[in-house]
Structure formats: C-alpha cells, structure tokens
Amino acid sequence: MKNKEITIYDIAKELDISPATVSRGLRDHPAISKKTKKKIMDIAKSMGYRSNTFASSLRLNRTNTIGVIVHRLDSFFVSTVLAGMEKIASESGYNLIISQSLESTEKEIANANTMFNSRVDGLMASLAYDTEDISHFMPFIDKGIPLLFFDRVYNHKNCPAVVIDNFKSAYEITTHLIEQGCKKIVHVTGDLKRNVYADRYQGYRKALADNGLKFTDDLLIINYLNEHVGPNVDAVQQILAIDPLPDGAFITNDAFAAYCMRELKADGISIPGDIAIAGFNNDPISGLVEPNLTTINYPSYEMGEVAARTLINHLKGASNMMLTDSIVLKSELIVRESSLKKG
C-alpha cells in the first residue's frame, strides 16, 4: 500500500460498504449518517487517501483556482496586492496559483502557458517590464477564460483593468516640488512602454509645462528601478552629471528613491537642501529613510481586493466584468521632509 494511490474503492473494501457511499461520505453528503461519515474520514486519513481534484475539475469544468502573474515577488507593493487577493479568494472558496515573470516577457509567456494548461478558472496579471504585446494571453481570451490586468496593464476590450490615476498622481507630486521652489526637476522612471511609467512621465511633463518650466532630455533617466538589476549603478551618476545640478527629483519607486538618496548623501548632496526628492508607492522604507520620503500612497491591498472581487464576481455570475474598461482607485500625495525646501 505504501506506494499505491489510495482510491475510494480501497476505502469501500476496508469498510465493507459501497464506493458510492464512500464518495458521498467524503463530500459530507446529508444522506450519509454522521457515524458512517466519521468511519469513512478516519479510515481515509489512516490509509493516506488524497482527493483527486484534477479528475473532479474535469467533471465540473472548473478548478476553483485563479492564476496570478506578477513582475516580481520581492516587492512590498506586489506582496501587499497578493495579500488583498488572497483574502478575497479565500473567503470565496478559491485558491491562487502565483508566478513571477522576473521582468522578462519570455518568462511571462512561460507563466501564461503554465496557467492555461493548469486550467485556472481566471487569470490576473501585472505585465513584465519589457512586454510589448499580449499574444501569449490570447488563448485565455479565445477560450472565454476571464483575464484581468492590474497596475501594469494592457488596453484590450476583453480585459478589464484595475489601476490608479498615475498621470494625476505624477502631476500632483511634480507640482508639489515646483511649489517648494524647484525649477529643474529630474525624472527617474522605468520603461515608458509600461502604462504606469508612461502615465507618470506625462503627468510630470504636464506639470512642468503648466508652470513654465523647461524640459531637456537629460532630465529623463530610464532605469530598472532596482539597484541590483540592470544598469542602475549609473542613475545617481547621471543625476550628478547634469549641469547645473537639478534641485528636485521625482523617482517613481520608493525603494530606488531611497537608494538614490543614500548615494547622493554619500556624495555630499544635501536633501532636500540641494535636491528635493519625491518617490512613489508609500513603501515602508519611505518612512524609515532620513529624511523621510515624500511619496504617493498607492492603495495596493485595496487593488488586490478589488481585482480578485471583480474576477470572482464575474466567475460566479454576480456581475459581468467585461462591461468595465478600467477601475480607477484613489491615491494621495504624502508630503514628508525629503521635499520640503520651504520647511
């Protein structure tokens, strides 16, 4: 028995009852007495019986699993989004299958194929840094498997999205720096192919234009926003190479903003005296660095809850998420000492 997969027939033989009775007992069917159910459960446990959820899912045409693809798991933002998703999924009787693309389209394609072959009931995805099209998600769309994008999204008529207003948030934070007297603001951001970075860049540019400030190409630094990935060691040197030195910096990631602050201070730059700095996301590090970092509060836990609830309500027929293009969550500017040139 040690290496044999235990079936309901083995349990039935052990108890001298029918396989149908065992099956009903394992499913807590009301027609089976509590005494018989207990006998069935006890012997099933002692024999090492495992429910064949795959076979069951084929019969029911559902797996009660939802796939989630994120760009990186080692991110406070992503882990908090996942916590919100897990809460709603658990309450609704669904399990999550989570994978990360590690900012690679190639890995994202492999993840999507795995999710499809695992027969997930629906998929939630935040796109990798370099994803330019979503052809690898088309099997879901073609099969009518609901697909929802969050944070880093792709506009598609069959794929609703959960986002914040990145343009508005970037406009607000850039305007705040200008109100503090900044006249030359450098923008450190990710690949502009991604909606989050493109929208923040446009908000930054609009705030400059509305306040009569000139933009030059050297004020845009595109980066992986992770000190351990890609050519990020050059970002601080790029800032220091701008002549004259910028008096403000809008860096679209708190962790990387904290890294830049550390390196700039090591080079003798005073913050906010020489350069006022603002980040984005309201990660815990924003309240730990010195000076504390001005940032945008990104409602990540709420984003996870809303994304999961939207998808699950659609799966249960309580609503039709295809009637919604985008769900825009509220974000807010949090002003701290790193940007307060005027006290």
ROSESE-225916 format. One line per 3 residues: number of its first residue (from 1); their letters; for each residue x, y, z of C-alpha. Coordinates in Angstrom, 1 decimal, m for minus. Example, Ala and Ser with C-alpha at 12.3 -4.5 7.8 and 13.67 -1.06 7.14 Angstrom:
<lumros>
1) AS) 12.3/m4.5/7.8 | 13.7/m1.1/7.1;
</lumros>
This chain:
<lumros>
1) MKN) 0.0/0.0/0.0 | 3.0/2.3/0.7 | 3.5/3.5/m2.9;
4) KEI) m0.1/2.9/m4.2 | m2.5/5.8/m4.7 | m5.5/5.0/m2.4;
7) TIY) m8.9/5.2/m4.0 | m12.5/5.2/m2.8 | m12.6/1.5/m3.8;
10) DIA) m9.9/0.7/m1.3 | m11.7/2.5/1.5 | m15.0/0.8/0.5;
13) KEL) m13.3/m2.6/0.6 | m11.8/m1.8/4.0 | m15.2/m0.8/5.5;
16) DIS) m17.3/m3.3/3.5 | m19.5/m0.6/2.1 | m20.2/0.6/m1.5;
19) PAT) m17.8/3.1/m3.3 | m20.8/5.4/m3.8 | m21.3/5.6/0.0;
22) VSR) m17.6/6.4/0.5 | m17.8/9.1/m2.2 | m20.9/10.7/m0.6;
25) GLR) m19.3/10.5/2.9 | m16.1/12.2/1.7 | m18.3/15.0/0.2;
28) DHP) m20.2/15.4/3.5 | m23.5/14.3/1.8 | m26.5/14.7/4.1;
31) AIS) m27.8/11.3/3.2 | m24.9/9.6/5.0 | m25.1/9.3/8.8;
34) KKT) m22.6/11.2/11.0 | m21.3/7.8/12.4 | m20.6/6.4/8.9;
37) KKK) m19.0/9.7/7.7 | m16.7/9.6/10.7 | m15.7/6.0/9.9;
40) IMD) m15.0/6.9/6.3 | m13.0/10.0/7.2 | m10.9/8.1/9.8;
43) IAK) m10.0/5.2/7.5 | m9.3/7.6/4.6 | m6.9/9.5/6.8;
46) SMG) m5.2/6.4/8.2 | m4.8/5.0/4.7 | m3.4/8.2/3.2;
49) YRS) m6.2/8.9/0.8 | m5.9/12.1/m1.3 | m8.8/13.6/m3.2;
52) NTF) m8.3/13.7/m6.9 | m9.1/17.3/m7.5 | m7.8/17.1/m11.1;
55) ASS) m10.4/14.4/m12.1 | m13.1/16.3/m10.2 | m12.2/19.6/m12.0;
58) LRL) m12.5/17.8/m15.4 | m16.0/16.6/m14.5 | m17.1/20.0/m13.2;
61) NRT) m15.2/22.0/m15.8 | m13.8/24.3/m13.1 | m10.8/24.0/m10.7;
64) NTI) m11.6/26.7/m8.2 | m8.1/28.1/m8.8 | m7.2/31.6/m10.1;
67) GVI) m3.8/32.3/m11.7 | m1.8/35.4/m10.8 | 1.2/36.6/m12.7;
70) VHR) 3.3/39.4/m11.2 | 6.6/41.0/m12.3 | 8.5/40.4/m9.0;
73) LDS) 7.6/38.9/m5.7 | 10.4/40.7/m3.8 | 8.4/44.0/m3.8;
76) FFV) 6.3/45.4/m0.9 | 3.8/46.6/m3.4 | 3.3/43.2/m5.1;
79) STV) 3.2/41.3/m1.8 | 0.6/43.6/m0.4 | m1.5/43.3/m3.6;
82) LAG) m1.3/39.5/m3.3 | m2.4/39.7/0.4 | m5.5/41.5/m0.7;
85) MEK) m6.2/39.0/m3.5 | m5.6/36.1/m1.1 | m8.1/37.5/1.4;
88) IAS) m10.9/37.7/m1.1 | m10.1/34.4/m2.9 | m10.0/32.5/0.4;
91) ESG) m13.3/34.0/1.5 | m14.8/33.0/m1.8 | m13.5/29.4/m1.8;
94) YNL) m10.8/29.9/m4.4 | m7.1/29.1/m4.4 | m4.4/31.3/m6.0;
97) IIS) m1.6/30.0/m8.2 | 1.1/32.7/m8.2 | 4.1/33.1/m10.5;
100) QSL) 6.6/35.8/m11.3 | 8.0/36.9/m14.6 | 11.1/38.5/m13.1;
103) EST) 10.6/41.4/m15.5 | 11.0/39.1/m18.5 | 8.5/38.7/m21.3;
106) EKE) 9.9/35.3/m22.1 | 9.3/34.1/m18.5 | 5.8/35.8/m18.6;
109) IAN) 5.0/33.7/m21.7 | 6.0/30.5/m19.9 | 3.9/31.5/m16.9;
112) ANT) 0.9/32.2/m19.0 | 1.2/28.8/m20.8 | 1.5/27.0/m17.4;
115) MFN) m1.6/28.8/m16.1 | m3.6/27.9/m19.2 | m2.5/24.2/m19.0;
118) SRV) m3.3/24.2/m15.3 | m6.9/25.1/m16.3 | m7.2/28.1/m14.0;
121) DGL) m10.7/29.5/m13.9 | m9.4/33.0/m14.4 | m6.2/35.0/m14.5;
124) MAS) m5.0/38.3/m13.0 | m1.7/39.7/m14.4 | 0.6/42.6/m14.0;
127) LAY) 2.9/42.9/m17.0 | 6.7/42.5/m17.2 | 9.0/45.4/m17.8;
130) DTE) 9.5/44.6/m21.5 | 6.2/43.1/m22.6 | 5.0/44.9/m25.8;
133) DIS) 2.1/42.7/m26.9 | m0.2/40.2/m25.2 | m0.4/37.4/m27.8;
136) HFM) 0.6/34.9/m25.1 | m2.6/35.7/m23.3 | m4.8/35.2/m26.3;
139) PFI) m5.6/31.5/m25.5 | m7.4/32.8/m22.4 | m9.4/35.4/m24.4;
142) DKG) m10.2/32.9/m27.2 | m11.4/30.3/m24.7 | m13.5/32.8/m22.7;
145) IPL) m11.4/32.4/m19.6 | m11.6/35.8/m17.8 | m8.4/37.8/m17.8;
148) LFF) m7.9/40.9/m15.7 | m4.9/43.2/m15.7 | m3.8/45.3/m12.6;
151) DRV) m1.3/48.0/m12.1 | 0.8/47.3/m15.2 | m1.9/46.9/m17.8;
154) YNH) m2.6/46.5/m21.5 | m5.7/48.1/m23.1 | m7.9/45.3/m24.6;
157) KNC) m11.6/45.4/m25.0 | m12.0/41.9/m23.4 | m9.6/42.6/m20.5;
160) PAV) m10.7/45.0/m17.7 | m8.0/46.7/m15.6 | m7.6/47.9/m12.0;
163) VID) m5.3/50.9/m11.8 | m4.7/54.3/m10.1 | m4.6/57.6/m12.0;
166) NFK) m0.8/57.6/m12.5 | m1.0/60.8/m14.6 | m2.8/62.7/m11.9;
169) SAY) m0.5/61.4/m9.1 | 2.6/62.4/m11.0 | 1.2/65.8/m11.8;
172) EIT) 0.5/66.4/m8.1 | 3.9/65.3/m6.9 | 5.7/67.3/m9.6;
175) THL) 3.6/70.4/m8.8 | 4.5/70.0/m5.1 | 8.2/70.0/m5.9;
178) IEQ) 7.6/73.1/m8.0 | 5.8/74.8/m5.2 | 8.8/74.1/m3.0;
181) GCK) 10.8/76.2/m5.4 | 12.3/73.5/m7.6 | 13.0/74.8/m11.1;
184) KIV) 15.0/71.9/m12.6 | 13.4/68.5/m11.8 | 14.9/65.2/m12.9;
187) HVT) 12.6/62.3/m13.5 | 13.9/58.8/m12.8 | 11.5/56.2/m14.1;
190) GDL) 11.0/52.8/m15.7 | 10.5/51.7/m19.4 | 7.9/54.0/m20.9;
193) KRN) 6.3/51.1/m22.7 | 4.6/50.3/m19.4 | 1.5/52.3/m18.7;
196) VYA) 2.5/53.2/m15.1 | 5.7/54.8/m16.2 | 4.4/56.4/m19.4;
199) DRY) 1.5/58.0/m17.5 | 3.7/59.2/m14.7 | 6.1/60.7/m17.2;
202) QGY) 3.2/62.5/m19.0 | 1.9/63.9/m15.7 | 5.4/65.1/m14.8;
205) RKA) 5.8/66.8/m18.2 | 2.4/68.4/m18.0 | 3.2/69.9/m14.5;
208) LAD) 6.4/71.3/m15.9 | 4.6/72.9/m18.9 | 1.8/74.3/m16.8;
211) NGL) 4.3/76.0/m14.6 | 6.5/77.4/m17.4 | 9.5/75.1/m16.6;
214) KFT) 11.7/73.8/m19.4 | 12.3/70.1/m20.0 | 15.5/68.8/m21.5;
217) DDL) 16.4/65.2/m22.5 | 19.0/64.9/m19.7 | 16.2/65.3/m17.1;
220) LII) 14.7/61.9/m18.1 | 16.6/58.9/m16.7 | 15.1/55.5/m17.7;
223) NYL) 16.0/52.7/m15.3 | 15.0/49.2/m14.0 | 14.4/51.0/m10.6;
226) NEH) 16.2/48.2/m8.7 | 19.8/48.7/m7.5 | 20.5/45.0/m8.1;
229) VGP) 19.2/44.8/m11.6 | 20.3/46.3/m14.9 | 22.4/49.5/m15.3;
232) NVD) 21.1/51.1/m12.2 | 24.5/51.9/m10.7 | 24.6/54.7/m13.3;
235) AVQ) 21.4/56.5/m12.2 | 23.0/58.6/m9.5 | 26.0/59.4/m11.6;
238) QIL) 23.6/60.5/m14.4 | 21.9/62.9/m11.9 | 25.3/64.2/m10.7;
241) AID) 26.4/64.7/m14.3 | 23.5/67.2/m15.1 | 24.9/70.7/m15.2;
244) PLP) 23.7/72.7/m13.4 | 22.7/70.1/m10.8 | 18.9/69.5/m10.6;
247) DGA) 17.2/71.0/m7.5 | 14.4/68.4/m7.5 | 14.0/64.7/m8.3;
250) FIT) 10.8/62.7/m8.9 | 11.8/59.0/m8.7 | 8.9/56.6/m9.5;
253) NDA) 9.7/53.9/m6.9 | 10.3/54.4/m3.2 | 12.9/51.7/m2.8;
256) FAA) 15.0/53.1/m5.6 | 14.4/56.7/m4.4 | 15.9/55.6/m1.0;
259) YCM) 18.9/54.1/m2.8 | 19.4/57.3/m4.7 | 19.1/59.3/m1.5;
262) REL) 21.8/57.2/0.2 | 24.2/57.5/m2.8 | 23.6/61.3/m3.2;
265) KAD) 24.2/61.9/0.5 | 27.4/59.9/0.4 | 28.5/62.3/m2.4;
268) GIS) 27.9/65.3/m0.2 | 24.5/66.3/m1.6 | 22.1/67.7/1.0;
271) IPG) 18.5/66.5/0.9 | 16.3/68.5/0.5 | 18.7/71.5/0.6;
274) DIA) 20.5/70.7/m2.7 | 17.9/68.3/m4.2 | 14.3/67.8/m3.0;
277) IAG) 13.3/64.2/m3.6 | 9.9/62.5/m4.0 | 9.2/58.8/m4.6;
280) FNN) 6.1/56.7/m5.3 | 4.1/53.8/m3.7 | 4.4/54.7/0.0;
283) DPI) 6.5/51.6/0.8 | 7.6/51.2/4.4 | 11.1/52.3/3.5;
286) SGL) 9.7/55.8/2.8 | 9.1/56.3/6.5 | 12.5/54.8/7.5;
289) VEP) 15.0/56.7/5.4 | 16.4/60.0/6.6 | 14.9/62.4/5.8;
292) NLT) 11.5/60.7/5.5 | 10.4/60.4/1.8 | 7.6/62.3/0.2;
295) TIN) 5.6/59.8/m1.9 | 2.3/58.8/m3.4 | 0.1/56.4/m1.3;
298) YPS) m0.7/53.6/m3.7 | m3.6/51.5/m2.3 | m2.0/48.2/m3.1;
301) YEM) m4.0/46.0/m0.6 | m7.3/47.5/m1.9 | m6.1/46.9/m5.5;
304) GEV) m5.7/43.2/m4.7 | m9.1/43.0/m3.1 | m10.8/44.9/m5.9;
307) AAR) m9.1/42.8/m8.7 | m9.9/39.5/m7.0 | m13.5/40.5/m6.1;
310) TLI) m14.1/41.7/m9.7 | m12.9/38.5/m11.2 | m14.6/36.2/m8.7;
313) NHL) m18.0/38.0/m9.0 | m17.7/37.5/m12.8 | m16.9/33.8/m12.4;
316) KGA) m19.9/33.4/m10.1 | m22.2/35.3/m12.4 | m22.9/38.1/m9.9;
319) SNM) m21.6/40.7/m12.4 | m20.1/41.0/m15.8 | m16.6/42.5/m15.6;
322) MLT) m16.5/42.7/m19.4 | m18.8/45.8/m19.1 | m16.0/47.6/m17.3;
325) DSI) m12.9/49.1/m19.0 | m11.0/50.3/m16.0 | m11.5/50.5/m12.3;
328) VLK) m9.5/53.6/m11.0 | m8.6/53.6/m7.3 | m7.9/56.7/m5.3;
331) SEL) m4.3/57.6/m4.5 | m2.9/60.5/m2.5 | 0.2/62.7/m2.0;
334) IVR) 2.0/62.2/1.3 | 4.4/65.1/2.0 | 7.4/64.4/4.2;
337) ESS) 10.8/66.1/4.9 | 12.7/64.9/1.8 | 10.9/67.5/m0.4;
340) LKK) 10.3/70.4/2.0 | 12.7/73.0/0.8 | 10.5/75.7/2.4;
343) G) 10.1/73.9/5.7;
</lumros>
